[in-house]
Amino acid sequence: MGSNDNRRPPMWMTVIMIVMLLPLFSWPFVVSDYPEGKDEYLVLIYLFPIYALLSVYCAYKTYVARKELSIIILSLLMLSYIACAWWLIV
């Protein structure tokens, strides 16, 4: 184990963060299937991948110093995924 290991999240947390990014692979399909005339959420759909990437990056960087903050950031991302799915269904 190197001296850099204590500045990184554990492997299980890194796997959770990667899993939190997996839904972004469906983003091109969401954009291509977005119905015409519902332009009020179009900006949110285009900005959501940036938000998800930044959330996981911040959670990764803050895990060592503030584990609770990292978990809160990932929880907010999960709630955002649920809200986006709800908006796309309704």
VENURMO-V56990 format. One record per run of one state. SS is the DSSP state (H for helix, E for strand, - for the rest). FROM is the first residue (numbers start at 1). LEN is the number of residues. If there is no record, write none. Layout:
# VENURMO-V56990
ss=SS from=FROM len=LEN
ss=SS from=FROM len=LEN
This chain:
# VENURMO-V56990
ss=- from=1 len=4
ss=H from=5 len=3
ss=- from=8 len=3
ss=H from=11 len=22
ss=- from=33 len=6
ss=H from=39 len=24
ss=- from=63 len=4
ss=H from=67 len=23
ss=- from=90 len=1
